[in-house]
Amino acid sequence: MSTHHSHPDIIKRLKRADGHLRGIIEMIEAGRPCLDIAQQLHAVESAVREAKKVLIHDHLDHCLDAAIDATPAETRASVAEFKAITKYL
């Protein structure tokens, strides 16, 4: 497993989103208005999307840097991994 410099920030973002999502569940259970719930769901969705974007971009930067210094076989593996992760963009 490789750790990138953005991982601590991503963890913070996801923990915040997790807490927020738990709050949304409580809102639903309490019978809060659908508009309020939808707004909060949109905020969580945006937070998760941003965390994914940061993770993928950081991984691509790391993967491409590693491929530059790698042997041909390692380079092919890095390129294959690059292709695989881009489907999540």
Secondary structure as UniProt FT lines:
FT   TURN            5..6
FT   HELIX           7..29
FT   TURN            30..31
FT   HELIX           34..68
FT   HELIX           72..86
FT   TURN            87..88
//
